[in-house]
Amino acid sequence: MKKFRFIIDIAMTILFIILMGYYVTDNKVHEILGTITFVLFIIHNVLNIKWYKSIFKGKHSFQRTFHIIINLLLFVAMLGMMISGIMISANVFDFLNIPTTMFGRKLHMISTSWGFVLMAIHVGLHITALMNKLNAKMKNSTFEYVYYFVLLLLAGFGIYSFINLRMWQDMFLLNDFKFFDYDQSPILYYLKLLSVLILIALIIYIIFSVVRKVKNKKLKDEEEK
């Protein structure tokens, strides 16, 4: 079940990134992939129903509270994407005869952009074990400095990409429409998106690594008193 859940999560992440490149696929393919993502989203939530039931149970540390808030905001963003996607559909859901409105387009743009950022934060909250293993493996190894250089390179490219893609404009509805550089290579565009995701995930990982170290130090100091 854990493997199946992991496959669903990876598939959703990949599809989400593909869907962000609307100009790469035609509208029909975009809508079909969006519908598949919606189905995977439903499956994902059904598989994690126990998590929703446990939200108000047990102690709520800073990390757990932050985790809950991000998950719920991501849930809202995904719903916004799906609802607005149906509202502006010209192929898959055109049989519903819902007139396309500016509200539907803006809702799709803001929920998609925020959904991407929240997904990246969500990833950052789940890569602790992976990053700890990588850090331990690379520490004092031949490739230690290469490893950190690659991480810095990815982070730097992520900052550049976030600015270059003008993602904040979509997040805060500074434009009425989503603008794409149609002359840009699709591969480069997806690399930019991936680098932004990695940047945000790394920032979240670093923040909570520091929080854990501070917490552990406090506990150690209290034990020594």
N, C-alpha and C positions, 0 to 999 in steps of 0.2 A: 504493500500500500504506500509505503514511504517513497519507493522508486517511482510509482505511478504519479504520486503527487508532485515529485520533482520534475518529471517529464512534462506534466501539465504546466507547471510554473515556467519552465524553460521555453516551452512552445508559445505561451502567452507573451513572454518577454520579447522573443524573436518577432512574433507577429506584430506586436506593438511598435517595434522599431520600423518594420517594413511599412506599417500603416502611416507612420509619420511622414514618409516620403510619398505623399499623395500624387505628386507630379510624375513619379516613376511608373506607376501602374495606371491603367485607365480606370475610370470611375466604377465600372462594373466589377472588376477584380478587387478594387478597394472595398467595395461594399460586401462582397463575398467573404473576403478575409476578415472584415470587421464582424460579420455575422458569426464566423467560426470562433473568433476571439470572444464574442459574447457567450457562446455555448461553453467554451473552456472556462470562462469567468464563473458561470453558474456551477459547473462541475467543481471548480476550485473551492467555491464557497460551501457547497454541499459537503465536500471532503473535510472542510475545516469548521463545520457547524459546532463542534465541541468547544472551539476557541471562543466563539461568540457567546456560548452559554457560561463560560468561565470569566467573562470580562469583569463582573462585579464581585468575584470571589477572590479570597486571599489578599495578601499585602500588595500595595501599589507603589513600587519604587519609582524613581524618576525615569529609569530606562523602560520599565513596563508601561508606565503611563504614556510616555512618548510613543512607544510602539503601538499602543491601542489607538491613540489619536491619529497617527499616520495611517494605520490600517483602515480606520473609519473614514478618514478624508479620501483615501484612495478608493474605497468602496463608493463614496458619493461621486467622485470624479468619473469612475467607470460607468455608473448609472447615467450620469450626465452625457457621457460619450454615446452610450447605447440609445438613449431616448432621443438625443439630438440627431444621431445618425439615422434613425427611423424617420424623424421629422423632415430631413432634407434628402432622403433617399430618392433616387431617380431610376433605380433598377430593381433591387431585391424586394423592397417594400412599397414599390410604386402602386401596387394594387389597393393600398389603403387610401389612396387619393388625398394625401395630406399636403396642403399647399406649402411650398417652401417659403420660409420667412427669414428676415434678417436675424430675428431672435434665435431661430434654430441654428443658423450659421455661426453666430457669436457664441452660443452655448457650446457648440461643437469645438470651436477654436479654443475657448478658455478651459473647457474640461479636458481636452486632449493635451494641451500644454502643461497644465497643472498635474494631470494624470501621469505624464512622463516624468516630471520632477519627483512626484510622490513615489512613483515606482522605483526610481533611482535611490531614493532614501530608504525605501523598503528593502532593496537589495543590500544597501549598506548595513542594515541592521541584521542581515543574515549571512554576512561573509566573515564573521569573526573567526570561526573555526578554520576556514580556508586560509585567511590571511595569517593567522597565528602559525599554521603549519608551514606556509611559504617563508615567513620571517625566520622561523626556527631552522628551516632547511638552508636558507641562504646566508644566515649569520655565520661569519668567519669562514665562508666558503670562497672559492675562486671567483664566483660570479656575484659576490655580495654587492660590490659597487655598481656593477652592471645592472643588477636587479633594482637598486634604488634609483639609478639614473633613468631606467625605463619607466618607473613609477612617476618620477618627476616630469619626464617627457610627456607621458599620458595626461598628467594633471595640467601641464602647461598648454597642451593642445586642446584639452577640455575647456579651459578658460577662453582660449582663442575662439573655439567653436561656438561656445555659448554666446559670445559677443557677435561673431560673424553671422550666426543664424538668427540673431535678434529675438531670442526666445522670450525675453521679458515683455516684448511688445504684444505677443500673443497672450501671455499670462495675465496682462493687465488691460487687455482690449484697447491697445493704443492704435490698432489698425482695424478697419472694418472687414478686411479680407486677409487671408493668409497669403504671403508672398513667397514665391520660390524662384531660385535662379535656374531657369530651364537649360542654361548652357553648362551648368555644373555637372560633373560626372556623378551618376548615382552612387558609385562606390565611395567616392570622396564624401558625399552627403551622409551616407550611412556610417562612415568612419567618424565623422564629426558628431553625429548623434551618439554613437557608442562611446566616444571619448567624454562627452558630457555626462553620460550615465556613470562611467567609471569615476570621473572627477567627483561627482556628488556622493557616490557610494564610498569613496575613499575618505572624503571629508567626514561623513557620518561615522565611519569605522574609527578614524583617528580621535574624534570627539569622545566617543564612548569608551575607547581604550584609555584615554586620559581620565575620564570619570571613574572607571573601574580602578585605575591605579591609585587615585586620590582616596577612593572609598576603602581600598585594601590597606592603604597606609594609615588611615584613621583608625581602622579596626586593630591594626598591629600596635599602634601607639596606645590605644585604650587597654589592650591586653598586657602591655608592658608596665602600665601604671599600677 
